[in-house]
Structures are given as structure tokens and as C-alpha cells.
Amino acid sequence: MKIYNTLTRKKEDFVPLEPGKVKMYVCGPTVYNYIHIGNARPMIVFDTVRRYFEYKGYDVNFVSNFTDVDDKIIQKAIEEGVDASEISTRYIAECKKDMEGMNIEPATTHPLATEEIDGMLEMIQTLIDKGYAYAAEDGTVYFRTKKFKDYGKLSHKNLDDLQAGHREIKVTGSNKEDELDFVLWKPKKEGEPYWESPWCQGRPGWHIECSVMSKKYLDEQIDIHAGGEDLIFPHHENEIAQSEAANGKEFSKYWMHNAFLNINNKKMSKSEGNFFTVREISEKYDLQVLRFFMLSAHYRSPLNFSADLMEASKNGLERILTAVDRLKELMEKALPSDDMTEEEAAVITGRVQELVKKFEDAMEDDFNTADAISALFELVKVCNTEADERSTRSFLMQLKITVENLCQILGIKTERKAEILDSEIEEMIARRQQARKEKNFALADQIRDQLTQMGIQLEDTREGVKWKKI
């Protein structure tokens, strides 16, 4: 199995630190609002990477955090007049709903930054003791960037060039020994959440959080660290500096980064009016379509999101589901038989196994899901041409299992959602209306979310609630 390593800028054979096991850390979202489709890409990509490792028999310890203390969370809390913890708790729950809709397996551990403060204080103190960090007069603790000789090895940025002109990691303030030093701990501001520390009442810098959570739930050394390419610098670069300075050993053997997602060939931004949340997409499409779309390109290639491409993904997914449905129907009608015919056995051991190998070869080559999906479509074509009313049940079963196994690796569900009766929908809407009258808004929102998951879109109008199936 080969993985493109951002650290070395080349594909390398994957050799785990411990045979049969994979320790993998993926940077999770900052939870101050619904996740957007840019957040969804690394979630889907690295969930698929995990699934393939598990398919190959590896025991995967998969850790993905939630950043639940941050300037944006605090700002949202101030706007709503609530505690920051209320904002983060709310949007962690909403994020998990979206993740479930995208069929993303829960991580082995989903640590929260606010629950790991003690570990952060301990690592910061270690860095101070080793001379890699210092406390300024106001209580801010900084990392001495130039003292870490390998700084820039992941992003391939030169410290001299950064000093001369790059402003990406500069933190304003006169308390620093050097303008390139970055924050490990910062003093509280009025109205912000804070924790006690030896240096001041304050909160951690963003980078130290992941270093500590990765160490606690995986180890000082891990196999794979992953995330979006926007995190390479400065976040992942700073993680390396902190972790390797504190622990005295290589932090991660392999670094994987997915490319950006564009919207109609433009960078996604609220100012451009092309910013979409996963929740908004779920009102138009089953989130399985979004997942299929995300995997239709190689994870290191920029991906362009558009209505046309989503429709193409919807049609492609439908081809697979229709083929599985047809196999099920044929199985119900087929006569019981223990053995396949010679011709059927030849199809399974020949063309079907060739396509399974083609799928695996694509995944083994830096998780090329685009080519893997191509092999899956070829397998679907074999199912459609080779299976008919004369086929034995054993043959049909083997075809179905093979398609389902490959779909399982991609995280694609082959079971269609059960058809919902209009009467059931009307009953749920009536219960929601009653909950709203009783000011039980939590229940009302819960029912609305259930309907959304069922593919029902509601619209509150003056004439009452209107609904339609998506």
C-alpha cells in the first residue's frame, strides 16, 4: 500500500509502527455553526481511508477532535448571550447528525479540547523546561520557533523567507522574543472562558490542543496525521514543532492532506454567496450522494462542486443501487441451489475477481477512490449482463455480496430508505405543531430533523406547514 506523504512529497510504502495496527489522527472541525461542505471532504475522505485499512485487517485507532474553545465560538456565544459551552455542545450534536447522514463511522475517540487542559498545561511546562517556550510579562506563553531546527519541514517553508516577508504566522505584540514565535497559552479577555495556569488565567492556543490530544489517545508517535491542505501551515507545522520538541521523537510517519473544494470553480466564501452547509445540501440530496460525489475525484485533486456534478453523482449512485435491487429481486425468484454452474463459477473467479483486484489496486495506490469507483461501475455492468432469471441463487448472492463489500469500503449504503407513507408524514408534522404550541421547541426541532433525515423538506407558511419529498 502506497501513501503520498506531504512530509517527503512522494508516495511511500505504508509500514505501520506496530504490525497490524494503525494510529491515525484527523483534525476535526471548530464547532460554532453547522459544518460546511468544505469540512465534509476530509471527514469523508479519511473515513474511507480508515474503512480500507479495516477491510485489510488492520486494527485502527482513529482519533478526531472537536475544537470547542475558539474565538469564533466565543463570538457566537456573545451574539446569543449564552455560554460558549452551550454553543459548542449544540453544534457538536448537529455535526454528529450530519456525520451520520454522510455515513461517517464514529471515531474511536472524539476528544474535546476543553477536557484536555491539564495535558496542555503539562506539555507547555515541558516545553518551557526544555527551553523551547517562554512566558512573557502578560502571561502569554510562546514557542521559540527558531530553536526547533526542523521548523518548516512539512510545509517546506524557509525560516529566513518567513522572517523577511511571510506574515502567515506572525502574532502581533511586543512581548515576543521573535516575531515568528507562536502562542501556546494566552491570557483571558473580559467575558471569555478561562482556566487557571501557572502563567495567567487564560486558554490554550489552537496548535497545542491537537499535539496533546494525539499524544494522549494515540501515543507520542503515530502512523498517520491527516486533514485539509489549509492546515499544513501553520497548524500542522506547529504541531510537529511542539510534539517533537516536547517528546524528543518523530511525531507522525505519514502526513495526508486533501485538496480544496471549490464551488462552481470559485473558492467557497460567504461574501461570494456560494457557501453551503451540509445541512443545506441534505435538503436537496440524500447525503449519500454528497459522499459519492466527494469520492469521485482523487483526494489530493481540487474538487469542484456544482449542481450538474451532484446530479451526475446522484445518477451514478442510482445505477449501483438499482443493480443491487435487481440482484435481490432475482434471488427471491431463483430456485434454491447449492452450486453455481461452471459458467457462473468462471465469471466469479474470472471477471469479478479481476475487478475486485482492480478496485483494491486503486485503493492501494494512495487511496484513488476515483479509479476504485470506476472498477465498481464495471462490476455493476457485469452484474447487469451476467445475472438473469436463469441464474442460480448462489451466483446471485456472490455478485450481491461482492458489490456490497466494495460499497462498504466507500461508505456507500446499498439499502434504500424505506418508502414513507403520506399519513406518517402528516402525523409527524401534527406532533411537531403541537410541540410548538406547547413551546417544546427542542421536540419540535427533533421532529423536523427526523423528517429531514427521511428526505422530507418542510416549509412554514401563513397557510400552514407545507412539505415535499426531496
C-alpha positions as CSV (number, residue, x, y, z in Angstrom):
1,M,0.0,0.0,0.0
2,K,1.4,3.4,-1.0
3,I,0.6,6.7,0.6
4,Y,1.6,10.2,-0.7
5,N,3.4,11.7,2.3
6,T,3.3,15.5,2.4
7,L,6.4,15.5,4.5
8,T,8.6,13.9,1.8
9,R,6.4,14.9,-1.2
10,K,6.4,11.4,-2.6
11,K,4.5,8.1,-2.4
12,E,5.8,5.8,0.2
13,D,5.1,2.2,1.1
14,F,3.0,2.1,4.3
15,V,4.8,0.4,7.1
16,P,2.9,0.7,10.4
17,L,4.8,1.5,13.7
18,E,3.2,-1.7,15.1
19,P,2.3,-4.6,12.8
20,G,-1.4,-4.9,12.2
21,K,-2.2,-1.6,13.8
22,V,-2.8,2.0,12.6
23,K,-2.7,5.0,14.8
24,M,-4.5,7.8,12.9
25,Y,-5.3,11.4,13.9
26,V,-7.6,13.7,11.9
27,C,-8.1,17.3,12.8
28,G,-11.8,17.9,13.4
29,P,-14.0,21.0,13.0
30,T,-14.3,24.1,15.2
31,V,-17.9,23.9,16.4
32,Y,-19.5,27.3,16.2
33,N,-22.1,26.6,13.4
34,Y,-23.3,23.9,11.1
35,I,-20.4,22.2,9.3
36,H,-20.0,23.3,5.6
37,I,-19.2,21.1,2.7
38,G,-15.5,22.0,2.9
39,N,-15.5,20.4,6.3
40,A,-17.2,17.3,4.8
41,R,-14.4,16.5,2.4
42,P,-11.7,15.5,4.9
43,M,-14.4,13.7,7.0
44,I,-15.5,11.6,4.1
45,V,-12.0,11.0,2.6
46,F,-10.3,9.9,5.8
47,D,-13.3,7.8,6.9
48,T,-12.8,6.0,3.7
49,V,-9.1,5.6,4.3
50,R,-9.9,4.1,7.7
51,R,-12.5,1.8,6.2
52,Y,-10.0,0.4,3.7
53,F,-7.4,-0.2,6.5
54,E,-10.1,-2.1,8.4
55,Y,-11.0,-4.1,5.3
56,K,-7.4,-5.1,5.0
57,G,-7.5,-6.4,8.6
58,Y,-5.8,-3.5,10.4
59,D,-6.9,-2.5,13.9
60,V,-7.4,1.2,13.5
61,N,-7.3,3.6,16.4
62,F,-8.9,6.6,14.8
63,V,-9.0,9.9,16.7
64,S,-10.7,13.1,15.5
65,N,-11.2,16.0,17.8
66,F,-13.7,18.8,18.2
67,T,-12.2,22.3,18.8
68,D,-14.7,23.5,21.4
69,V,-13.0,26.7,22.6
70,D,-12.1,29.3,19.9
71,D,-12.6,33.0,19.1
72,K,-15.5,32.2,16.7
73,I,-17.3,30.1,19.3
74,I,-16.8,32.9,21.9
75,Q,-18.1,35.5,19.4
76,K,-21.2,33.4,18.6
77,A,-21.9,33.0,22.3
78,I,-21.6,36.7,22.9
79,E,-24.0,37.3,20.0
80,E,-26.6,34.9,21.5
81,G,-25.9,35.9,25.1
82,V,-25.1,32.3,26.2
83,D,-22.1,30.5,27.5
84,A,-19.5,29.3,24.9
85,S,-20.0,25.7,26.1
86,E,-23.7,26.0,25.1
87,I,-22.7,26.9,21.5
88,S,-20.1,24.1,21.2
89,T,-22.4,21.5,22.8
90,R,-25.2,22.4,20.4
91,Y,-23.0,22.3,17.2
92,I,-21.2,19.1,18.2
93,A,-24.6,17.4,18.3
94,E,-25.5,18.9,14.9
95,C,-22.2,17.9,13.5
96,K,-22.7,14.3,14.6
97,K,-26.2,14.3,12.9
98,D,-24.5,15.4,9.6
99,M,-21.8,12.9,10.0
100,E,-24.4,10.1,10.5
101,G,-26.1,11.3,7.3
102,M,-22.8,11.0,5.4
103,N,-22.3,7.5,6.9
104,I,-19.1,8.5,8.7
105,E,-18.2,6.0,11.4
106,P,-17.8,7.5,14.8
107,A,-14.1,7.9,15.7
108,T,-12.5,5.5,18.3
109,T,-12.3,8.7,20.4
110,H,-13.7,12.2,19.7
111,P,-11.8,14.3,22.3
112,L,-12.9,17.8,23.2
113,A,-10.2,20.5,23.7
114,T,-11.8,21.8,26.9
115,E,-11.5,18.4,28.5
116,E,-7.8,18.1,27.9
117,I,-6.5,21.4,29.5
118,D,-4.4,19.6,32.1
119,G,-2.4,17.8,29.4
120,M,-1.9,21.1,27.6
121,L,-0.5,22.7,30.8
122,E,1.8,19.8,31.3
123,M,3.1,19.9,27.7
124,I,3.6,23.6,27.8
125,Q,5.6,23.3,31.1
126,T,7.7,20.6,29.5
127,L,8.5,22.9,26.6
128,I,9.4,25.7,29.0
129,D,11.6,23.4,31.0
130,K,13.4,22.3,27.8
131,G,13.9,25.9,26.7
132,Y,11.6,25.7,23.7
133,A,9.0,28.0,25.2
134,Y,8.9,31.1,27.5
135,A,6.3,33.2,29.4
136,A,6.0,36.9,28.6
137,E,5.2,39.5,31.2
138,D,1.5,39.4,30.5
139,G,1.3,35.7,31.0
140,T,1.3,34.7,27.3
141,V,3.4,31.6,26.6
142,Y,5.2,31.5,23.3
143,F,7.1,28.7,21.4
144,R,10.6,29.6,20.3
145,T,10.2,28.8,16.6
146,K,13.9,29.2,15.7
147,K,15.1,26.9,18.4
148,F,13.3,24.0,16.7
149,K,15.8,23.3,13.9
150,D,13.4,21.3,11.7
151,Y,10.8,24.1,11.5
152,G,9.3,24.2,8.0
153,K,10.0,20.6,7.1
154,L,6.3,19.8,6.4
155,S,5.3,23.0,4.6
156,H,8.8,23.3,3.1
157,K,8.9,26.9,4.1
158,N,12.2,28.6,4.8
159,L,12.5,30.4,8.2
160,D,14.6,33.2,6.6
161,D,11.9,33.8,4.0
162,L,9.2,33.8,6.6
163,Q,11.2,36.3,8.6
164,A,11.6,38.5,5.6
165,G,8.1,38.7,4.3
166,H,5.6,35.9,5.2
167,R,3.1,37.2,7.6
168,E,1.1,34.0,8.0
169,I,2.4,33.0,11.4
170,K,3.2,36.4,12.8
171,V,1.3,37.2,16.0
172,T,1.2,40.9,16.9
173,G,2.5,42.0,20.2
174,S,5.8,43.3,21.6
175,N,6.2,40.6,24.3
176,K,7.7,38.1,21.9
177,E,11.4,37.4,21.6
178,D,11.0,36.9,17.9
179,E,8.1,37.8,15.5
180,L,7.9,34.1,14.3
181,D,7.2,32.7,17.8
182,F,3.7,31.4,18.2
183,V,1.2,31.2,21.1
184,L,0.9,28.2,23.4
185,W,-1.2,29.9,26.1
186,K,-2.9,33.3,26.1
187,P,-4.5,35.5,28.8
188,K,-8.2,35.7,29.1
189,K,-10.2,38.7,27.8
190,E,-13.2,40.1,29.5
191,G,-16.2,37.7,29.3
192,E,-14.2,34.8,27.8
193,P,-14.0,31.3,29.3
194,Y,-10.6,30.7,31.0
195,W,-8.6,28.2,33.0
196,E,-6.1,28.6,35.8
197,S,-2.4,28.2,34.8
198,P,1.0,28.9,36.3
199,W,1.3,31.8,33.9
200,C,-2.1,33.5,33.9
201,Q,-5.8,32.9,33.8
202,G,-6.3,32.1,30.1
203,R,-6.8,29.5,27.5
204,P,-4.7,27.4,25.1
205,G,-3.5,28.3,21.7
206,W,-5.1,26.2,18.9
207,H,-2.0,24.2,17.9
208,I,-1.2,22.8,21.3
209,E,-4.6,21.2,21.6
210,C,-4.0,18.6,18.8
211,S,-0.5,17.8,20.0
212,V,-1.8,16.9,23.4
213,M,-4.9,15.0,22.3
214,S,-2.9,13.0,19.7
215,K,-0.4,12.0,22.4
216,K,-3.0,11.1,25.0
217,Y,-5.2,8.9,22.8
218,L,-2.7,7.5,20.4
219,D,0.9,7.9,21.5
220,E,4.0,10.1,21.2
221,Q,4.5,8.7,17.8
222,I,1.6,8.0,15.4
223,D,1.3,6.4,11.9
224,I,-0.9,9.0,10.1
225,H,-1.8,12.6,10.7
226,A,-4.4,13.9,8.3
227,G,-6.5,17.0,7.5
228,G,-7.2,19.6,4.8
229,E,-4.3,21.1,2.9
230,D,-5.1,24.5,4.5
231,L,-3.9,23.0,7.8
232,I,-0.3,22.2,6.6
233,F,0.9,25.7,7.6
234,P,0.9,26.9,10.2
235,H,-1.2,24.4,12.2
236,H,0.4,21.1,11.4
237,E,3.9,22.7,11.1
238,N,3.4,24.0,14.7
239,E,2.1,20.6,15.9
240,I,5.3,19.0,14.7
241,A,7.5,21.6,16.4
242,Q,5.6,21.3,19.8
243,S,5.3,17.5,19.8
244,E,8.8,16.7,18.7
245,A,10.4,19.3,20.9
246,A,8.4,18.0,23.9
247,N,8.6,14.3,23.2
248,G,12.1,14.0,21.6
249,K,10.9,11.7,18.8
250,E,9.3,11.9,15.3
251,F,5.6,12.9,15.7
252,S,4.0,11.3,12.7
253,K,5.4,9.0,10.0
254,Y,2.9,9.9,7.3
255,W,1.1,13.2,6.6
256,M,-2.0,13.1,4.4
257,H,-3.8,16.2,3.1
258,N,-6.9,16.6,0.9
259,A,-7.1,19.4,-1.6
260,F,-9.6,22.3,-1.6
261,L,-13.3,22.2,-2.6
262,N,-14.4,24.9,-5.0
263,I,-17.9,25.9,-5.7
264,N,-18.7,26.5,-9.4
265,N,-14.9,27.0,-10.0
266,K,-14.7,29.6,-7.2
267,K,-13.3,29.4,-3.7
268,M,-16.2,28.9,-1.2
269,S,-16.9,32.1,0.8
270,K,-19.9,33.8,2.3
271,S,-19.1,37.0,0.6
272,E,-19.3,35.3,-2.8
273,G,-22.7,33.8,-1.8
274,N,-21.5,30.3,-2.6
275,F,-21.2,29.0,0.9
276,F,-23.2,25.8,1.6
277,T,-23.6,23.8,4.8
278,V,-24.0,20.0,4.8
279,R,-27.5,20.6,6.3
280,E,-28.5,22.8,3.4
281,I,-27.3,20.1,0.9
282,S,-29.3,17.5,2.8
283,E,-32.5,19.4,2.0
284,K,-31.9,18.8,-1.7
285,Y,-30.0,15.5,-1.8
286,D,-29.5,12.3,0.2
287,L,-26.1,12.8,1.9
288,Q,-25.0,9.5,0.3
289,V,-25.0,11.5,-2.9
290,L,-22.6,14.1,-1.4
291,R,-20.4,11.3,-0.2
292,F,-20.3,9.6,-3.6
293,F,-19.5,13.0,-5.2
294,M,-16.6,13.6,-2.8
295,L,-15.1,10.2,-3.6
296,S,-15.5,10.7,-7.4
297,A,-12.1,12.5,-7.5
298,H,-8.7,11.7,-6.0
299,Y,-8.5,13.3,-2.6
300,R,-5.4,15.3,-3.5
301,S,-7.1,16.8,-6.5
302,P,-9.1,20.0,-6.2
303,L,-12.8,19.2,-6.4
304,N,-15.4,21.5,-8.0
305,F,-18.9,21.4,-6.5
306,S,-21.8,22.2,-8.8
307,A,-25.4,21.2,-9.3
308,D,-24.5,19.3,-12.5
309,L,-21.8,17.3,-10.8
310,M,-24.1,16.5,-7.9
311,E,-26.8,15.3,-10.4
312,A,-24.2,13.1,-12.1
313,S,-23.2,11.6,-8.8
314,K,-26.9,11.0,-7.9
315,N,-27.3,9.2,-11.2
316,G,-24.2,7.2,-10.7
317,L,-25.2,6.1,-7.2
318,E,-28.6,5.2,-8.6
319,R,-27.0,2.8,-11.1
320,I,-25.3,0.9,-8.2
321,L,-28.4,0.8,-6.0
322,T,-30.6,-0.3,-9.0
323,A,-28.2,-3.2,-9.8
324,V,-28.3,-4.4,-6.1
325,D,-32.1,-4.2,-6.1
326,R,-32.3,-6.2,-9.3
327,L,-30.0,-8.9,-7.8
328,K,-32.3,-9.1,-4.7
329,E,-35.3,-9.5,-6.9
330,L,-33.7,-12.2,-9.0
331,M,-32.6,-14.0,-5.8
332,E,-36.2,-14.1,-4.5
333,K,-37.3,-15.8,-7.7
334,A,-34.3,-18.1,-8.1
335,L,-34.6,-21.8,-7.3
336,P,-32.5,-23.0,-4.3
337,S,-29.2,-24.4,-5.5
338,D,-26.1,-25.2,-3.6
339,D,-23.8,-25.0,-6.6
340,M,-23.2,-22.5,-9.3
341,T,-22.9,-23.6,-12.9
342,E,-19.4,-23.9,-14.4
343,E,-20.1,-20.8,-16.4
344,E,-21.2,-18.8,-13.3
345,A,-18.1,-20.0,-11.3
346,A,-15.9,-18.9,-14.2
347,V,-17.5,-15.4,-14.1
348,I,-16.8,-15.1,-10.3
349,T,-13.2,-16.4,-10.4
350,G,-12.5,-14.5,-13.6
351,R,-14.0,-11.1,-14.3
352,V,-15.5,-10.5,-10.9
353,Q,-12.2,-11.2,-9.0
354,E,-10.3,-9.2,-11.6
355,L,-12.5,-6.2,-10.9
356,V,-12.1,-6.6,-7.1
357,K,-8.4,-6.6,-7.6
358,K,-8.7,-3.5,-9.8
359,F,-10.6,-1.8,-7.0
360,E,-8.1,-2.8,-4.4
361,D,-5.1,-1.8,-6.6
362,A,-6.7,1.7,-6.9
363,M,-7.1,2.0,-3.2
364,E,-3.6,0.7,-2.6
365,D,-2.3,3.5,-4.8
366,D,-2.7,6.4,-2.4
367,F,-6.5,5.7,-2.0
368,N,-7.5,6.5,-5.5
369,T,-11.3,6.4,-5.0
370,A,-12.0,7.7,-8.5
371,D,-10.4,4.6,-10.1
372,A,-12.0,2.4,-7.4
373,I,-15.4,3.7,-8.3
374,S,-14.6,3.1,-12.0
375,A,-13.9,-0.6,-11.1
376,L,-17.2,-0.7,-9.1
377,F,-19.1,0.5,-12.2
378,E,-17.5,-2.2,-14.3
379,L,-18.6,-4.7,-11.7
380,V,-22.2,-3.4,-11.8
381,K,-22.1,-3.8,-15.6
382,V,-21.1,-7.5,-15.1
383,C,-24.0,-7.9,-12.7
384,N,-26.4,-6.5,-15.2
385,T,-25.2,-8.5,-18.1
386,E,-24.4,-11.9,-16.5
387,A,-27.3,-12.2,-14.0
388,D,-30.8,-13.1,-15.1
389,E,-33.8,-15.3,-14.3
390,R,-31.8,-18.5,-15.1
391,S,-29.0,-17.7,-12.6
392,T,-28.5,-19.8,-9.5
393,R,-29.2,-18.2,-6.1
394,S,-25.5,-18.9,-5.1
395,F,-24.3,-16.9,-8.1
396,L,-26.6,-14.0,-7.5
397,M,-25.7,-14.0,-3.8
398,Q,-21.9,-13.9,-4.6
399,L,-22.4,-11.0,-7.0
400,K,-24.5,-9.1,-4.5
401,I,-22.0,-9.7,-1.6
402,T,-19.1,-8.5,-3.8
403,V,-20.8,-5.2,-4.7
404,E,-21.9,-4.6,-1.1
405,N,-18.4,-5.2,0.2
406,L,-16.9,-2.7,-2.1
407,C,-19.6,-0.2,-1.4
408,Q,-19.0,-0.7,2.4
409,I,-15.3,0.3,1.9
410,L,-16.5,3.5,0.2
411,G,-19.1,4.1,2.9
412,I,-22.0,3.7,0.4
413,K,-25.2,2.2,1.8
414,T,-26.8,-0.2,-0.6
415,E,-30.1,-0.4,1.4
416,R,-32.6,2.1,0.1
417,K,-34.5,4.1,2.7
418,A,-38.0,2.7,3.3
419,E,-40.8,4.4,1.5
420,I,-42.7,6.7,3.8
421,L,-46.4,6.9,3.7
422,D,-48.0,10.4,3.4
423,S,-50.1,9.6,6.5
424,E,-46.9,9.0,8.6
425,I,-45.5,12.4,7.5
426,E,-48.8,14.2,8.3
427,E,-48.8,12.6,11.7
428,M,-45.3,13.7,12.5
429,I,-46.0,17.3,11.3
430,A,-49.0,17.4,13.6
431,R,-46.9,16.3,16.5
432,R,-44.4,19.0,15.7
433,Q,-47.1,21.7,15.5
434,Q,-48.4,20.5,18.9
435,A,-44.9,20.7,20.4
436,R,-44.5,24.2,19.1
437,K,-47.8,25.3,20.6
438,E,-46.6,23.9,23.9
439,K,-43.3,25.8,23.4
440,N,-41.4,22.5,23.4
441,F,-39.1,23.7,20.8
442,A,-36.5,21.0,21.4
443,L,-39.0,18.3,20.5
444,A,-40.2,20.3,17.5
445,D,-36.7,20.6,16.2
446,Q,-36.1,17.0,16.8
447,I,-39.1,16.0,14.7
448,R,-38.0,18.4,12.0
449,D,-34.6,16.8,11.9
450,Q,-36.1,13.3,11.8
451,L,-38.2,14.4,8.8
452,T,-35.1,15.9,7.1
453,Q,-33.3,12.6,7.6
454,M,-36.3,10.9,6.0
455,G,-35.9,13.1,3.0
456,I,-38.9,15.4,3.8
457,Q,-38.4,19.2,3.5
458,L,-40.8,21.4,5.5
459,E,-41.8,25.0,4.7
460,D,-43.6,27.0,7.3
461,T,-46.1,29.3,5.5
462,R,-49.0,31.5,6.5
463,E,-51.3,28.8,5.2
464,G,-49.7,26.2,7.5
465,V,-46.9,23.7,7.0
466,K,-46.1,22.5,3.5
467,W,-43.9,19.6,2.8
468,K,-42.3,17.8,-0.1
469,K,-40.1,14.7,-0.6
470,I,-36.6,15.5,-1.7
